């Protein structure tokens, strides 16, 4: 196993309009009682999907035109509210591999980064352009490029913002601490051998 390095994300997009979309809307609190994150993807925006029809009478996450999308396009202050890490977990498990938006809650941004889920910021005009484009032409593919910090679609490109430490962590694989450890496990084994409180314990092998 090696650390996963993320220099960009390509794919179709799903537009989600609205400011201040909080984590309780992304994944309602009643689904947080599970021991693991498995199955959360089935409940993404569950309450919104039931009560807030959009996109020709359907919420974007129920609209078959956006099924299989990898890039979520949002507006201002996405992921605000409680600090639940279940929100980015649910989105990633649904299939989202990158989020483009006007701005993000700091805690949501950090939780997403810990999963290798890039959240890049654009100005309001770019967010509106991307949402309108994808609503009009759902098959349009977007490219979020972390090397050059841009988002491109339909022959047009626009700049994106991403804090330098977050960009470096994604590109180098630094966000993936477990993967980095397993890349050179001999160093881990050698260090463990120097620790007296670990001597004498059988080493478990990864399954």
C-alpha atoms as an extended CHARMM CRD file, in Angstrom:
* protein
*
       207  EXT
         1         1  UNK       CA              0.0000000000        0.0000000000        0.0000000000  PROA      1               0.0000000000
         2         2  UNK       CA              1.2480000000        3.4880000000       -0.7790000000  PROA      2               0.0000000000
         3         3  UNK       CA              0.0040000000        6.9900000000       -0.0470000000  PROA      3               0.0000000000
         4         4  UNK       CA             -2.5670000000        8.2790000000       -2.5100000000  PROA      4               0.0000000000
         5         5  UNK       CA             -1.3610000000       11.3850000000       -4.2800000000  PROA      5               0.0000000000
         6         6  UNK       CA             -4.0490000000       13.6350000000       -5.7540000000  PROA      6               0.0000000000
         7         7  UNK       CA             -3.0280000000       16.1480000000       -8.4010000000  PROA      7               0.0000000000
         8         8  UNK       CA             -6.4440000000       16.5560000000       -9.9680000000  PROA      8               0.0000000000
         9         9  UNK       CA             -9.9380000000       15.1890000000      -10.4290000000  PROA      9               0.0000000000
        10        10  UNK       CA            -11.8100000000       14.6570000000      -13.6940000000  PROA      10              0.0000000000
        11        11  UNK       CA            -15.4640000000       13.8220000000      -14.0960000000  PROA      11              0.0000000000
        12        12  UNK       CA            -19.0090000000       14.9290000000      -14.5470000000  PROA      12              0.0000000000
        13        13  UNK       CA            -20.4380000000       17.3330000000      -11.9850000000  PROA      13              0.0000000000
        14        14  UNK       CA            -23.5150000000       17.7210000000       -9.8290000000  PROA      14              0.0000000000
        15        15  UNK       CA            -24.7630000000       21.2560000000       -9.0320000000  PROA      15              0.0000000000
        16        16  UNK       CA            -26.1290000000       22.0780000000       -5.6010000000  PROA      16              0.0000000000
        17        17  UNK       CA            -27.4010000000       25.6140000000       -5.2780000000  PROA      17              0.0000000000
        18        18  UNK       CA            -27.7610000000       27.5210000000       -2.0200000000  PROA      18              0.0000000000
        19        19  UNK       CA            -25.6350000000       29.2450000000        0.6090000000  PROA      19              0.0000000000
        20        20  UNK       CA            -24.9170000000       27.9980000000        4.1490000000  PROA      20              0.0000000000
        21        21  UNK       CA            -25.6800000000       24.3320000000        3.4880000000  PROA      21              0.0000000000
        22        22  UNK       CA            -24.8970000000       22.8390000000        6.8860000000  PROA      22              0.0000000000
        23        23  UNK       CA            -23.7140000000       19.3860000000        7.8900000000  PROA      23              0.0000000000
        24        24  UNK       CA            -27.0960000000       18.4250000000        9.3520000000  PROA      24              0.0000000000
        25        25  UNK       CA            -28.5730000000       18.8340000000        5.8930000000  PROA      25              0.0000000000
        26        26  UNK       CA            -25.7320000000       16.9000000000        4.2820000000  PROA      26              0.0000000000
        27        27  UNK       CA            -26.2210000000       13.9630000000        6.6590000000  PROA      27              0.0000000000
        28        28  UNK       CA            -29.0460000000       14.2280000000        9.2450000000  PROA      28              0.0000000000
        29        29  UNK       CA            -28.0790000000       13.5500000000       12.8640000000  PROA      29              0.0000000000
        30        30  UNK       CA            -30.1690000000       10.3940000000       13.2090000000  PROA      30              0.0000000000
        31        31  UNK       CA            -27.7550000000        8.5940000000       10.8700000000  PROA      31              0.0000000000
        32        32  UNK       CA            -24.7180000000        9.3210000000       13.0460000000  PROA      32              0.0000000000
        33        33  UNK       CA            -25.3700000000        6.5390000000       15.5330000000  PROA      33              0.0000000000
        34        34  UNK       CA            -23.7110000000        3.8350000000       13.4150000000  PROA      34              0.0000000000
        35        35  UNK       CA            -20.4030000000        2.3260000000       14.5530000000  PROA      35              0.0000000000
        36        36  UNK       CA            -18.8150000000        2.8030000000       11.1130000000  PROA      36              0.0000000000
        37        37  UNK       CA            -19.3380000000        5.1790000000        8.1840000000  PROA      37              0.0000000000
        38        38  UNK       CA            -20.5930000000        2.3820000000        5.9370000000  PROA      38              0.0000000000
        39        39  UNK       CA            -23.9070000000        3.0660000000        4.2510000000  PROA      39              0.0000000000
        40        40  UNK       CA            -23.9460000000        6.8190000000        4.9210000000  PROA      40              0.0000000000
        41        41  UNK       CA            -23.9980000000        7.5110000000        1.1900000000  PROA      41              0.0000000000
        42        42  UNK       CA            -27.5950000000        6.2700000000        1.0260000000  PROA      42              0.0000000000
        43        43  UNK       CA            -28.7000000000        9.0920000000        3.3250000000  PROA      43              0.0000000000
        44        44  UNK       CA            -26.9030000000       12.0950000000        1.8110000000  PROA      44              0.0000000000
        45        45  UNK       CA            -29.3180000000       15.0520000000        1.9030000000  PROA      45              0.0000000000
        46        46  UNK       CA            -32.0940000000       12.6600000000        2.8930000000  PROA      46              0.0000000000
        47        47  UNK       CA            -34.3620000000       15.2950000000        4.4460000000  PROA      47              0.0000000000
        48        48  UNK       CA            -33.7190000000       17.8180000000        1.6890000000  PROA      48              0.0000000000
        49        49  UNK       CA            -34.4260000000       15.1940000000       -0.9280000000  PROA      49              0.0000000000
        50        50  UNK       CA            -37.7750000000       14.4820000000        0.6880000000  PROA      50              0.0000000000
        51        51  UNK       CA            -38.8880000000       18.0670000000        1.2580000000  PROA      51              0.0000000000
        52        52  UNK       CA            -36.9650000000       20.3660000000       -1.0900000000  PROA      52              0.0000000000
        53        53  UNK       CA            -37.6330000000       19.3860000000       -4.7260000000  PROA      53              0.0000000000
        54        54  UNK       CA            -35.2870000000       20.9170000000       -7.2350000000  PROA      54              0.0000000000
        55        55  UNK       CA            -34.1290000000       20.2860000000      -10.7950000000  PROA      55              0.0000000000
        56        56  UNK       CA            -37.4460000000       19.5870000000      -12.5130000000  PROA      56              0.0000000000
        57        57  UNK       CA            -39.0920000000       18.3960000000       -9.3200000000  PROA      57              0.0000000000
        58        58  UNK       CA            -36.1250000000       16.3970000000       -8.0120000000  PROA      58              0.0000000000
        59        59  UNK       CA            -33.2540000000       17.1700000000       -5.6960000000  PROA      59              0.0000000000
        60        60  UNK       CA            -29.9290000000       17.1190000000       -7.5080000000  PROA      60              0.0000000000
        61        61  UNK       CA            -28.8980000000       13.9280000000       -5.7020000000  PROA      61              0.0000000000
        62        62  UNK       CA            -32.0610000000       12.2150000000       -6.9750000000  PROA      62              0.0000000000
        63        63  UNK       CA            -31.7430000000       13.4980000000      -10.5220000000  PROA      63              0.0000000000
        64        64  UNK       CA            -30.5950000000       10.6860000000      -12.8510000000  PROA      64              0.0000000000
        65        65  UNK       CA            -28.8470000000       13.2550000000      -15.0580000000  PROA      65              0.0000000000
        66        66  UNK       CA            -26.2200000000       13.6490000000      -12.3430000000  PROA      66              0.0000000000
        67        67  UNK       CA            -25.8630000000       10.0010000000      -11.3330000000  PROA      67              0.0000000000
        68        68  UNK       CA            -22.2100000000        9.0120000000      -11.1390000000  PROA      68              0.0000000000
        69        69  UNK       CA            -20.9480000000       12.5760000000      -10.8730000000  PROA      69              0.0000000000
        70        70  UNK       CA            -17.5470000000       13.0240000000       -9.2160000000  PROA      70              0.0000000000
        71        71  UNK       CA            -17.4110000000       16.8010000000       -8.6960000000  PROA      71              0.0000000000
        72        72  UNK       CA            -19.8620000000       18.7320000000       -6.5280000000  PROA      72              0.0000000000
        73        73  UNK       CA            -20.3680000000       22.4230000000       -7.3230000000  PROA      73              0.0000000000
        74        74  UNK       CA            -21.6880000000       24.4890000000       -4.3960000000  PROA      74              0.0000000000
        75        75  UNK       CA            -22.0350000000       28.0700000000       -3.2260000000  PROA      75              0.0000000000
        76        76  UNK       CA            -21.0050000000       30.0120000000       -0.1060000000  PROA      76              0.0000000000
        77        77  UNK       CA            -20.1550000000       28.5960000000        3.3450000000  PROA      77              0.0000000000
        78        78  UNK       CA            -20.7370000000       24.9650000000        2.4260000000  PROA      78              0.0000000000
        79        79  UNK       CA            -20.4610000000       22.5020000000        5.3180000000  PROA      79              0.0000000000
        80        80  UNK       CA            -21.1850000000       24.9760000000        8.1080000000  PROA      80              0.0000000000
        81        81  UNK       CA            -22.7930000000       23.9350000000       11.3910000000  PROA      81              0.0000000000
        82        82  UNK       CA            -21.6220000000       21.0210000000       13.5180000000  PROA      82              0.0000000000
        83        83  UNK       CA            -18.1890000000       19.5050000000       13.1090000000  PROA      83              0.0000000000
        84        84  UNK       CA            -19.3940000000       16.0120000000       12.1880000000  PROA      84              0.0000000000
        85        85  UNK       CA            -16.8850000000       14.2100000000        9.9950000000  PROA      85              0.0000000000
        86        86  UNK       CA            -19.7490000000       12.0940000000        8.6920000000  PROA      86              0.0000000000
        87        87  UNK       CA            -20.6560000000       14.8430000000        6.1980000000  PROA      87              0.0000000000
        88        88  UNK       CA            -17.5860000000       14.5580000000        3.9290000000  PROA      88              0.0000000000
        89        89  UNK       CA            -17.5560000000       10.7980000000        4.5420000000  PROA      89              0.0000000000
        90        90  UNK       CA            -21.1050000000       10.4970000000        3.2030000000  PROA      90              0.0000000000
        91        91  UNK       CA            -20.3580000000       12.6570000000        0.1630000000  PROA      91              0.0000000000
        92        92  UNK       CA            -17.1740000000       10.7770000000       -0.6830000000  PROA      92              0.0000000000
        93        93  UNK       CA            -18.8800000000        7.4170000000       -0.2830000000  PROA      93              0.0000000000
        94        94  UNK       CA            -21.6490000000        8.6230000000       -2.6160000000  PROA      94              0.0000000000
        95        95  UNK       CA            -18.9470000000        9.1830000000       -5.2360000000  PROA      95              0.0000000000
        96        96  UNK       CA            -17.8360000000       12.7970000000       -4.8070000000  PROA      96              0.0000000000
        97        97  UNK       CA            -14.0670000000       13.1280000000       -5.3690000000  PROA      97              0.0000000000
        98        98  UNK       CA            -13.7710000000       16.9460000000       -5.3160000000  PROA      98              0.0000000000
        99        99  UNK       CA            -15.8930000000       19.9320000000       -4.3350000000  PROA      99              0.0000000000
       100       100  UNK       CA            -15.7970000000       23.3130000000       -6.0470000000  PROA      100             0.0000000000
       101       101  UNK       CA            -17.4820000000       26.1480000000       -4.1760000000  PROA      101             0.0000000000
       102       102  UNK       CA            -17.4330000000       29.7920000000       -3.2210000000  PROA      102             0.0000000000
       103       103  UNK       CA            -16.3010000000       29.0280000000        0.3400000000  PROA      103             0.0000000000
       104       104  UNK       CA            -16.2790000000       26.2500000000        2.9300000000  PROA      104             0.0000000000
       105       105  UNK       CA            -16.6200000000       25.9080000000        6.6730000000  PROA      105             0.0000000000
       106       106  UNK       CA            -13.1320000000       25.5750000000        8.1430000000  PROA      106             0.0000000000
       107       107  UNK       CA            -13.9590000000       22.3780000000       10.0480000000  PROA      107             0.0000000000
       108       108  UNK       CA            -15.6800000000       20.7760000000        7.0590000000  PROA      108             0.0000000000
       109       109  UNK       CA            -12.6790000000       21.6900000000        4.9100000000  PROA      109             0.0000000000
       110       110  UNK       CA            -10.2990000000       20.0240000000        7.3890000000  PROA      110             0.0000000000
       111       111  UNK       CA            -12.4190000000       16.8920000000        7.6810000000  PROA      111             0.0000000000
       112       112  UNK       CA            -12.5890000000       16.6300000000        3.8960000000  PROA      112             0.0000000000
       113       113  UNK       CA             -8.8360000000       17.0820000000        3.5420000000  PROA      113             0.0000000000
       114       114  UNK       CA             -8.2580000000       14.2250000000        6.0070000000  PROA      114             0.0000000000
       115       115  UNK       CA            -10.1390000000       11.9800000000        3.5360000000  PROA      115             0.0000000000
       116       116  UNK       CA             -8.2960000000       13.2160000000        0.4520000000  PROA      116             0.0000000000
       117       117  UNK       CA            -11.3890000000       15.1110000000       -0.7090000000  PROA      117             0.0000000000
       118       118  UNK       CA            -10.2100000000       18.4270000000       -2.2430000000  PROA      118             0.0000000000
       119       119  UNK       CA            -12.3680000000       21.5070000000       -1.5870000000  PROA      119             0.0000000000
       120       120  UNK       CA            -11.3110000000       24.3300000000       -3.8940000000  PROA      120             0.0000000000
       121       121  UNK       CA            -12.7260000000       27.8520000000       -3.8460000000  PROA      121             0.0000000000
       122       122  UNK       CA            -13.8670000000       29.9440000000       -6.7890000000  PROA      122             0.0000000000
       123       123  UNK       CA            -15.5460000000       33.3170000000       -7.0290000000  PROA      123             0.0000000000
       124       124  UNK       CA            -19.3290000000       33.5380000000       -7.2040000000  PROA      124             0.0000000000
       125       125  UNK       CA            -19.3560000000       34.1190000000      -10.9460000000  PROA      125             0.0000000000
       126       126  UNK       CA            -17.3850000000       30.9470000000      -11.6490000000  PROA      126             0.0000000000
       127       127  UNK       CA            -19.6020000000       28.8890000000       -9.3510000000  PROA      127             0.0000000000
       128       128  UNK       CA            -22.7020000000       30.2170000000      -11.1220000000  PROA      128             0.0000000000
       129       129  UNK       CA            -21.1990000000       29.5070000000      -14.5540000000  PROA      129             0.0000000000
       130       130  UNK       CA            -20.3560000000       25.9170000000      -13.6310000000  PROA      130             0.0000000000
       131       131  UNK       CA            -23.7650000000       25.2500000000      -12.0900000000  PROA      131             0.0000000000
       132       132  UNK       CA            -25.5990000000       26.6880000000      -15.0750000000  PROA      132             0.0000000000
       133       133  UNK       CA            -23.3770000000       24.7680000000      -17.4970000000  PROA      133             0.0000000000
       134       134  UNK       CA            -23.9080000000       21.4360000000      -15.7780000000  PROA      134             0.0000000000
       135       135  UNK       CA            -27.6600000000       21.9760000000      -15.4060000000  PROA      135             0.0000000000
       136       136  UNK       CA            -27.8780000000       22.7780000000      -19.1060000000  PROA      136             0.0000000000
       137       137  UNK       CA            -25.4840000000       20.0600000000      -20.2630000000  PROA      137             0.0000000000
       138       138  UNK       CA            -25.2620000000       17.3380000000      -17.5880000000  PROA      138             0.0000000000
       139       139  UNK       CA            -22.7400000000       15.3130000000      -19.5840000000  PROA      139             0.0000000000
       140       140  UNK       CA            -20.1300000000       18.0740000000      -19.4070000000  PROA      140             0.0000000000
       141       141  UNK       CA            -16.8500000000       16.9310000000      -17.8480000000  PROA      141             0.0000000000
       142       142  UNK       CA            -14.9180000000       19.1490000000      -15.4640000000  PROA      142             0.0000000000
       143       143  UNK       CA            -11.2540000000       19.0470000000      -14.5630000000  PROA      143             0.0000000000
       144       144  UNK       CA            -10.0320000000       20.2880000000      -11.1870000000  PROA      144             0.0000000000
       145       145  UNK       CA             -6.2670000000       20.6610000000      -11.5330000000  PROA      145             0.0000000000
       146       146  UNK       CA             -4.3650000000       21.0750000000       -8.2770000000  PROA      146             0.0000000000
       147       147  UNK       CA             -1.0070000000       21.4710000000      -10.0290000000  PROA      147             0.0000000000
       148       148  UNK       CA             -2.0040000000       24.6940000000      -11.7610000000  PROA      148             0.0000000000
       149       149  UNK       CA             -4.9420000000       25.5440000000       -9.4710000000  PROA      149             0.0000000000
       150       150  UNK       CA             -7.6710000000       25.7240000000      -12.0690000000  PROA      150             0.0000000000
       151       151  UNK       CA            -11.0530000000       24.3090000000      -12.9670000000  PROA      151             0.0000000000
       152       152  UNK       CA            -11.8890000000       23.8120000000      -16.6120000000  PROA      152             0.0000000000
       153       153  UNK       CA            -14.9490000000       22.7990000000      -18.5960000000  PROA      153             0.0000000000
       154       154  UNK       CA            -16.2990000000       23.2630000000      -22.1180000000  PROA      154             0.0000000000
       155       155  UNK       CA            -13.0940000000       24.9050000000      -23.3510000000  PROA      155             0.0000000000
       156       156  UNK       CA            -12.9800000000       27.4780000000      -20.5700000000  PROA      156             0.0000000000
       157       157  UNK       CA            -10.7270000000       27.6080000000      -17.5300000000  PROA      157             0.0000000000
       158       158  UNK       CA            -10.9090000000       29.5890000000      -14.2860000000  PROA      158             0.0000000000
       159       159  UNK       CA             -8.5990000000       29.8740000000      -11.2680000000  PROA      159             0.0000000000
       160       160  UNK       CA             -9.3140000000       28.0810000000       -8.0140000000  PROA      160             0.0000000000
       161       161  UNK       CA             -7.9170000000       28.7860000000       -4.5480000000  PROA      161             0.0000000000
       162       162  UNK       CA             -6.5500000000       26.1810000000       -2.1620000000  PROA      162             0.0000000000
       163       163  UNK       CA             -4.3210000000       26.8910000000        0.8510000000  PROA      163             0.0000000000
       164       164  UNK       CA             -0.7210000000       25.9220000000        0.1150000000  PROA      164             0.0000000000
       165       165  UNK       CA             -0.4300000000       23.3840000000        2.9830000000  PROA      165             0.0000000000
       166       166  UNK       CA             -3.6070000000       21.6050000000        1.8430000000  PROA      166             0.0000000000
       167       167  UNK       CA             -2.4930000000       21.5720000000       -1.7900000000  PROA      167             0.0000000000
       168       168  UNK       CA              0.9110000000       20.1850000000       -0.7930000000  PROA      168             0.0000000000
       169       169  UNK       CA             -0.6820000000       17.4860000000        1.3740000000  PROA      169             0.0000000000
       170       170  UNK       CA             -2.9190000000       16.3350000000       -1.4830000000  PROA      170             0.0000000000
       171       171  UNK       CA             -0.2530000000       16.3800000000       -4.1940000000  PROA      171             0.0000000000
       172       172  UNK       CA              2.4490000000       14.6740000000       -2.1080000000  PROA      172             0.0000000000
       173       173  UNK       CA              0.1230000000       12.2330000000       -0.3780000000  PROA      173             0.0000000000
       174       174  UNK       CA              0.8540000000       13.8150000000        2.9910000000  PROA      174             0.0000000000
       175       175  UNK       CA             -2.8420000000       13.7400000000        3.8740000000  PROA      175             0.0000000000
       176       176  UNK       CA             -2.6990000000        9.9120000000        3.7960000000  PROA      176             0.0000000000
       177       177  UNK       CA             -0.7340000000        9.2030000000        6.9750000000  PROA      177             0.0000000000
       178       178  UNK       CA             -1.4280000000        5.4670000000        6.9490000000  PROA      178             0.0000000000
       179       179  UNK       CA             -0.3660000000        5.1380000000        3.3350000000  PROA      179             0.0000000000
       180       180  UNK       CA              2.8780000000        7.0250000000        4.0150000000  PROA      180             0.0000000000
       181       181  UNK       CA              3.7000000000        4.7030000000        6.9160000000  PROA      181             0.0000000000
       182       182  UNK       CA              3.1060000000        1.6140000000        4.8130000000  PROA      182             0.0000000000
       183       183  UNK       CA              5.2280000000        2.9040000000        1.9370000000  PROA      183             0.0000000000
       184       184  UNK       CA              8.3640000000        2.2520000000        3.9840000000  PROA      184             0.0000000000
       185       185  UNK       CA              7.2490000000       -0.1120000000        6.6750000000  PROA      185             0.0000000000
       186       186  UNK       CA             10.8190000000       -1.1970000000        7.3870000000  PROA      186             0.0000000000
       187       187  UNK       CA             11.3880000000        2.1620000000        9.0610000000  PROA      187             0.0000000000
       188       188  UNK       CA              8.2970000000        1.5950000000       11.1910000000  PROA      188             0.0000000000
       189       189  UNK       CA              9.5010000000       -1.8900000000       12.1330000000  PROA      189             0.0000000000
       190       190  UNK       CA             12.9840000000       -0.6090000000       12.9650000000  PROA      190             0.0000000000
       191       191  UNK       CA             11.6310000000        2.1530000000       15.1580000000  PROA      191             0.0000000000
       192       192  UNK       CA              9.2630000000       -0.2210000000       16.9460000000  PROA      192             0.0000000000
       193       193  UNK       CA             12.2090000000       -2.5020000000       17.7240000000  PROA      193             0.0000000000
       194       194  UNK       CA             13.8500000000        0.3840000000       19.6040000000  PROA      194             0.0000000000
       195       195  UNK       CA             10.8630000000        0.8910000000       21.8900000000  PROA      195             0.0000000000
       196       196  UNK       CA             11.1150000000       -1.2900000000       25.0010000000  PROA      196             0.0000000000
       197       197  UNK       CA              7.3740000000       -1.3470000000       25.6120000000  PROA      197             0.0000000000
       198       198  UNK       CA              6.7840000000       -2.9360000000       22.1870000000  PROA      198             0.0000000000
       199       199  UNK       CA              9.3580000000       -5.7110000000       22.4450000000  PROA      199             0.0000000000
       200       200  UNK       CA              8.0530000000       -9.2040000000       22.8200000000  PROA      200             0.0000000000
       201       201  UNK       CA              4.7330000000       -8.5650000000       21.1150000000  PROA      201             0.0000000000
       202       202  UNK       CA              3.9760000000      -10.5630000000       17.9500000000  PROA      202             0.0000000000
       203       203  UNK       CA              3.6870000000       -8.3780000000       14.8640000000  PROA      203             0.0000000000
       204       204  UNK       CA              0.3810000000       -8.4450000000       13.0510000000  PROA      204             0.0000000000
       205       205  UNK       CA              0.4960000000       -8.5510000000        9.2900000000  PROA      205             0.0000000000
       206       206  UNK       CA             -1.8960000000       -6.5970000000        7.1390000000  PROA      206             0.0000000000
       207       207  UNK       CA             -4.6730000000       -8.6910000000        5.6390000000  PROA      207             0.0000000000
